Amino acid sequence: MALVNFCVGVFYFYLSLKRPQIREHLPFTFLCFSFGFYDVFAAGLYSSSSVSDGVFWQRLQLDAGIAIYVCWIWFVGVFTRQKNNRIIQFSIVWLSVIFFVLLFVSPELSLSAANPAVKNIQLPNILSITYYEGVVGLVYQVEILSAAIVNVYLFYLLVRNYRETRDRPLLLILACQIIYYIVMANDTLVAMQVYSFIYISEYSFFFLVLAMAYTLLDRFVNVSMALEELTVNLDHKVTERTVEIEALNEHLKHLADRDGLTGVYNRRFFDEYFEIEVRRAMNFLDHKARLGPGRDNDMNFGLAMIDIDRFKYINDTCGHLAGDNVLKQVIEITEKNIFSRDVLFRYGGDEFALLLTKTTSSGILQAAEKIRREIDEHVFDFDPERECRHVTISVGLVIFDEVLNKQSGEILRIADDRLLRAKSQGRNRIVYQDDA
């Protein structure tokens, strides 16, 4: 049985390291080790061949009994969530004090060999044991009595814990503890030499250990399952939250990059994107020699700065709602006449920037002219209660092939200058070349 107790103790010591949050495992580990040593010392006592040997093993056995009681109190305190209980704390300190007192008191007060008893236990056809015992002194008697009183209180705590939790494995512990108390009464009477018999508490405690091990293992499995379920639920919630955050970030990015009224990209995004587009085109030109002679500039692009003619007049005479409708309709017409690779921006107020990418110079001019013409021919609905009006646009156009050595800021300035010229020359036109 000592081997079983040691093995169980080692197993639960491993569990205490693996799951330190289950605090019952550590006191149960020391409880198993203490009773394993108790079994070893009991075997030494039953094998003693002299009074000195008997007293030596008997003292070790009684000291192991104190360790058992201390660990048992510790275990029950943690198991019932009563580790801060004053009675629990006092009992552990009291039994520890008794243990240290026994190191210094005289044999008459601890275990005396002055009047040894020769125990001869005969059970027909079962066992025949002869061993030697000393006289249990006052200090050990106080320890045994104290342990008996504390055990009654511990039993009360376990019963109360069962009534609160209805944890069925606790019934097994309570049943084994009742048997253990009955057996301990026998061992106490034997130790006090009321009658001769062997100490049998180790046998009953073996079943108590198994009951506690089963209960702890049941709790461990339940906790593990609960943790696994919690982990699954947490992963699910984290996934859901991640999706929500990604959607929110996408929405925030959309709000940061888009114009609130028209839904096209805004000025801030244009400044970043246009700089990247110019650099991309310049990098392509740097490596154009490797592509062979006569190769067209596949990265050619056109920048069209578009302004709605007399837009302030529309706002002043028809109202800002009518002006908003004009902006939206101009955007709609423009987007219908460009490729998905082309990008439209609201540059500010009634002014737009259009990047026509990866196309020829003639293609860029044709696309810009088609947009101008369709807006010119379109019948705009300013407001259901107002007369429909004619809207035109002016365009300043720059083609990259014409400004190969210019930076993005210079290209933008040229497009703005051409837009101003388009407006000064009568509006509703495209200017794509500088004056001679």
Secondary structure as the mmCIF struct_conf table of DSSP 4:
data_model
#
loop_
_struct_conf.conf_type_id
_struct_conf.id
_struct_conf.beg_label_comp_id
_struct_conf.beg_label_asym_id
_struct_conf.beg_label_seq_id
_struct_conf.end_label_comp_id
_struct_conf.end_label_asym_id
_struct_conf.end_label_seq_id
HELX_RH_AL_P HELX_RH_AL_P1 ALA A 2 LYS A 18
TURN_TY1_P TURN_TY1_P1 PRO A 20 GLN A 21
TURN_TY1_P TURN_TY1_P2 ARG A 23 GLU A 24
HELX_RH_AL_P HELX_RH_AL_P2 HIS A 25 TYR A 46
TURN_TY1_P TURN_TY1_P3 SER A 47 SER A 47
BEND BEND1 SER A 50 SER A 50
HELX_RH_AL_P HELX_RH_AL_P3 VAL A 51 PHE A 79
TURN_TY1_P TURN_TY1_P4 THR A 80 ARG A 81
TURN_TY1_P TURN_TY1_P5 LYS A 83 ASN A 84
HELX_RH_AL_P HELX_RH_AL_P4 ARG A 86 LEU A 102
TURN_TY1_P TURN_TY1_P6 LEU A 103 PHE A 104
BEND BEND2 VAL A 105 VAL A 105
TURN_TY1_P TURN_TY1_P7 PRO A 107 LEU A 109
BEND BEND3 SER A 110 SER A 110
STRN STRN1 LEU A 111 LEU A 123
TURN_TY1_P TURN_TY1_P8 PRO A 124 ILE A 126
STRN STRN2 LEU A 127 VAL A 136
HELX_RH_AL_P HELX_RH_AL_P5 LEU A 138 THR A 165
TURN_TY1_P TURN_TY1_P9 ARG A 168 ARG A 168
HELX_RH_AL_P HELX_RH_AL_P6 PRO A 169 ALA A 191
TURN_TY1_P TURN_TY1_P10 MET A 192 GLN A 193
BEND BEND4 VAL A 194 TYR A 195
HELX_RH_AL_P HELX_RH_AL_P7 SER A 201 ASP A 257
STRN STRN3 ARG A 258 ARG A 258
TURN_TY1_P TURN_TY1_P11 GLY A 260 THR A 262
BEND BEND5 VAL A 264 VAL A 264
STRN STRN4 TYR A 265 TYR A 265
HELX_RH_AL_P HELX_RH_AL_P8 ARG A 267 ASP A 286
TURN_TY1_P TURN_TY1_P12 HIS A 287 HIS A 287
HELX_RH_3T_P HELX_RH_3T_P1 LYS A 288 LEU A 291
TURN_TY1_P TURN_TY1_P13 PRO A 293 GLY A 294
TURN_TY1_P TURN_TY1_P14 ASP A 298 MET A 299
STRN STRN5 PHE A 301 ILE A 308
TURN_TY1_P TURN_TY1_P15 ASP A 309 ARG A 310
HELX_RH_AL_P HELX_RH_AL_P9 PHE A 311 CYS A 318
HELX_RH_AL_P HELX_RH_AL_P10 HIS A 320 LYS A 336
TURN_TY1_P TURN_TY1_P16 ASN A 337 ASN A 337
BEND BEND6 ILE A 338 ILE A 338
TURN_TY1_P TURN_TY1_P17 SER A 340 ARG A 341
BEND BEND7 ASP A 342 ASP A 342
STRN STRN6 VAL A 343 GLY A 348
TURN_TY1_P TURN_TY1_P18 GLY A 349 ASP A 350
STRN STRN7 GLU A 351 THR A 357
BEND BEND8 LYS A 358 LYS A 358
HELX_RH_AL_P HELX_RH_AL_P11 SER A 361 GLU A 377
STRN STRN8 PHE A 380 PHE A 380
BEND BEND9 PHE A 382 PHE A 382
TURN_TY1_P TURN_TY1_P19 PRO A 384 GLU A 385
BEND BEND10 ARG A 386 ARG A 386
STRN STRN9 ARG A 389 ARG A 389
STRN STRN10 ILE A 393 ILE A 399
HELX_RH_3T_P HELX_RH_3T_P2 PHE A 400 GLU A 402
TURN_TY1_P TURN_TY1_P20 LEU A 404 ASN A 405
HELX_RH_AL_P HELX_RH_AL_P12 SER A 408 SER A 424
TURN_TY1_P TURN_TY1_P21 GLN A 425 GLY A 426
BEND BEND11 ARG A 427 ASN A 428
STRN STRN11 ILE A 430 VAL A 431
BEND BEND12 GLN A 433 GLN A 433
#
